[in-house]
């Protein structure tokens, strides 16, 4: 209307009109309830403020009366009529006490005000931290810390799983390598087994041949012994050679002995001739 722009509103359907009417009435009921709560809070605040002001005035009156009685007591017992200096000294100390008492009161008021402000701020913080009826910022931060801790544990577990996976792959590779090596050794074992079988068969053949050769050698030795026994010394070439050499040396010795005999005879004749001449 201010911009003189008259909009034409589309009429609502009965269902939407009923729904928006219910929302409007609910909003009005909520507004009335909130207004009543505000009025009650203001009334309660006014009553409490009146009570607090009355208590404050009463406390101030009691404090003033007590201070006056204390000062009168000090002056009664400490001040003498004939001592002006003592009276001034007591007045000075009482003024200092009053000043210090006012400072303490101001400090207490400041601290009380700060305490109320702190309580109000803590209430606001609690209200801000409370996200819902069952969740607050502290719970959220605690859960978040737990989530971070779990995430860290998950990362550590992932690292451990990666290390275990690497070890598993290495073990699988080693098992596969050992399996291939075992297959190669099995093939080599089969080959060596075949070679051993052939060697055993060959050994059996050679043993049979060796046995036959030993039998033949035994027969030949028996025949050799028989021939040696039958042939006597003729069957022994070394003895025959020794015999021939002995015969030759014997002939040589016989010739030498014959020559010595001839020499002996010649000497005997010469000796006989020599003896005949000497006679």
C-alpha positions in Angstrom: 0.0 0.0 0.0 2.9 2.4 0.7 4.2 1.8 -2.8 0.7 1.9 -4.0 1.2 -1.6 -5.5 -1.9 -3.6 -4.9 -1.2 -7.3 -5.2 -3.9 -9.7 -5.9 -3.7 -12.7 -3.5 -4.6 -16.1 -4.8 -7.4 -17.6 -2.8 -6.3 -20.6 -0.7 -7.7 -24.0 -0.9 -9.9 -25.1 2.0 -7.2 -27.5 3.3 -4.5 -24.9 3.1 -6.8 -22.3 4.7 -7.5 -24.7 7.5 -3.8 -25.5 8.0 -2.7 -21.9 8.0 -5.6 -20.9 10.3 -4.4 -23.6 12.7 -0.8 -22.4 12.5 -2.0 -18.8 13.1 -4.1 -19.8 16.1 -1.2 -21.8 17.5 1.2 -18.8 17.0 -1.3 -16.6 18.8 -1.6 -19.0 21.7 2.2 -19.2 21.9 2.4 -15.4 21.8 -0.2 -15.1 24.6 1.7 -17.7 26.7 5.0 -15.9 26.2 3.4 -12.5 27.1 1.9 -14.1 30.3 5.3 -15.5 31.2 6.9 -12.0 30.6 4.2 -10.4 32.8 4.8 -12.9 35.5 8.6 -12.5 35.3 8.2 -8.7 35.5 5.9 -9.0 38.5 8.3 -11.5 40.2 11.2 -9.2 39.4 9.4 -6.2 40.9 8.6 -8.1 44.1 12.1 -9.4 44.4 13.6 -5.9 43.7 11.4 -4.4 46.4 12.4 -7.1 48.9 16.1 -6.6 48.0 15.8 -2.8 48.3 14.1 -3.2 51.7 16.8 -5.7 52.9 19.5 -3.3 51.6 18.1 -0.3 53.4 17.7 -2.4 56.6 21.3 -3.7 56.3 22.6 -0.1 55.6 20.7 1.2 58.7 22.1 -1.6 60.9 25.6 -1.0 59.5 25.3 2.8 60.2 24.0 2.3 63.7 26.8 -0.3 64.3 29.4 2.1 63.0 28.2 5.0 65.1 28.2 2.7 68.2 31.7 1.6 67.4 33.0 5.1 67.0 31.2 6.2 70.2 32.8 3.3 72.1 36.2 4.1 70.7 35.9 7.8 71.7 34.4 6.9 75.1 37.3 4.6 76.0 40.2 6.1 74.1 39.7 9.9 74.2 40.3 11.9 77.3 38.9 15.3 77.9 42.3 16.9 78.6 44.0 15.4 75.5 43.3 17.1 72.2 46.1 15.2 70.4 44.6 11.8 71.4 41.1 13.0 70.2 42.6 14.0 66.9 44.5 10.7 66.6 41.3 8.7 67.3 39.3 10.8 64.8 42.0 10.2 62.2 42.1 6.5 62.8 38.3 6.3 62.7 38.3 8.2 59.4 40.9 5.8 58.0 38.8 2.9 59.2 35.7 4.4 57.6 37.6 4.9 54.3 39.0 1.4 54.4 35.5 0.1 55.2 34.0 2.0 52.2 36.8 0.6 50.0 36.0 -2.9 51.2 32.3 -2.3 50.6 33.0 -1.0 47.1 35.2 -4.0 46.4 32.6 -6.4 47.7 29.9 -4.7 45.6 32.2 -4.9 42.6 32.9 -8.6 43.2 29.2 -9.3 43.8 28.4 -7.5 40.5 31.1 -9.4 38.7 29.9 -12.7 40.3 26.4 -12.0 39.0 27.7 -11.0 35.6 29.8 -14.2 35.6 26.7 -16.3 36.5 24.8 -14.6 33.8 27.6 -15.2 31.3 27.9 -18.8 32.4 24.2 -19.2 32.0 24.4 -17.7 28.5 27.4 -20.0 27.7 25.4 -23.0 29.0 22.4 -21.9 26.9 24.6 -21.5 23.8 26.4 -24.8 24.5 23.1 -26.6 24.8 22.2 -27.5 21.2 19.1 -29.5 22.1 17.6 -31.2 25.1 20.0 -34.1 24.8 23.1 -32.5 23.2 25.5 -29.8 24.3 28.7 -28.3 23.0 30.7 -30.1 25.7 29.2 -33.4 24.8 29.8 -32.6 21.1 33.4 -31.7 21.8 33.8 -34.9 23.9 32.3 -37.0 21.2 34.5 -35.2 18.6 37.6 -35.9 20.7 36.5 -39.5 20.9 36.0 -39.5 17.1 39.5 -38.1 16.6 40.9 -40.7 18.9 39.0 -43.4 17.1 40.2 -42.0 13.8 43.8 -42.0 15.0 43.3 -45.7 16.2 41.8 -46.5 12.8 44.8 -44.9 11.0 47.1 -46.9 13.3 45.1 -50.0 12.6 45.2 -49.2 8.8 49.0 -48.9 9.1 49.1 -52.2 10.9 46.9 -53.8 8.3 49.0 -52.4 5.5 52.1 -53.8 7.2 50.3 -57.2 7.7 49.2 -57.1 4.0 52.8 -56.4 2.9 54.0 -59.3 5.2 51.2 -61.5 3.8 52.2 -60.7 0.2 55.8 -61.4 1.0 54.8 -64.7 2.7 52.7 -65.6 -0.3 55.5 -64.8 -2.7 57.9 -66.8 -0.5 55.5 -69.7 -0.3 55.1 -69.6 -4.1 58.8 -69.5 -4.5 59.2 -72.4 -2.1 56.5 -74.3 -4.0 58.2 -73.7 -7.3 61.5 -74.7 -5.7 59.9 -77.8 -4.2 58.5 -78.7 -7.7 61.9 -78.2 -9.2 63.5 -80.3 -6.4 60.8 -83.0 -7.0 61.6 -83.1 -10.7 65.3 -83.3 -9.9 64.6 -85.9 -7.3 62.6 -88.0 -9.8 65.5 -87.6 -12.3 68.0 -88.6 -9.6 65.8 -91.4 -8.6 65.8 -92.6 -12.2 69.5 -92.2 -12.4 69.9 -94.1 -9.1 67.7 -96.9 -10.4 69.8 -97.1 -13.6 72.9 -97.0 -11.4 71.5 -99.8 -9.2 70.7 -101.9 -12.3 74.2 -101.2 -13.7 75.7 -102.1 -10.3 73.8 -105.4 -10.2 75.1 -106.1 -13.8 78.6 -105.2 -12.8 78.4 -107.3 -9.6 77.2 -110.2 -11.7 80.1 -109.6 -14.1 82.5 -109.2 -11.2 81.2 -112.4 -9.7 81.8 -114.2 -13.0 85.2 -112.6 -13.3 86.1 -113.7 -9.7 85.0 -117.2 -10.5 87.1 -117.2 -13.6 90.0 -115.7 -11.7 89.6 -118.4 -9.1 89.6 -121.0 -11.8 92.7 -119.5 -13.4 94.5 -119.4 -10.0 93.6 -123.0 -9.4 94.8 -123.9 -12.9 98.0 -121.8 -12.3 98.6 -123.5 -9.0 98.1 -126.9 -10.7 100.4 -126.0 -13.5 103.0 -124.6 -11.1 102.8 -127.8 -9.1 103.1 -129.9 -12.3 105.8 -127.8 -13.9 107.9 -127.4 -10.8 110.7 -124.8 -11.2 109.9 -124.4 -14.8 106.7 -122.7 -13.8 108.8 -120.1 -11.9 110.7 -117.8 -14.3 112.4 -115.9 -11.5 113.7 -119.2 -10.0 114.7 -120.4 -13.5 116.7 -117.2 -14.1 118.3 -117.5 -10.6 119.0 -121.1 -11.4 120.7 -120.2 -14.7 122.7 -117.5 -13.1 123.7 -119.9 -10.3 124.8 -122.5 -12.9 126.8 -119.9 -14.7 128.5 -118.8 -11.5 129.1 -122.4 -10.6 130.8 -123.1 -13.9 132.9 -119.9 -13.4 133.8 -121.2 -9.9 134.6 -124.6 -11.3 136.9 -123.1 -13.9 138.5 -121.0 -11.2 139.0 -124.0 -9.0 140.5 -125.9 -12.0 142.8 -123.1 -12.7 143.8 -123.0 -9.0 144.3 -126.7 -9.0 146.7 -126.4 -12.0 148.4 -123.5 -10.3 148.7 -125.7 -7.1 150.1 -128.5 -9.1 152.7 -126.3 -10.8 153.6 -124.9 -7.4 154.0 -128.3 -6.0 156.3 -129.4 -8.9 158.3 -126.3 -8.4 158.5 -126.9 -4.7 159.6 -130.5 -5.3 162.1 -129.4 -7.8 163.5 -126.9 -5.4 163.7 -129.5 -2.7 165.5 -131.9 -5.0 168.1 -129.3 -5.9 168.7 -128.5 -2.3 169.5 -132.1 -1.4 
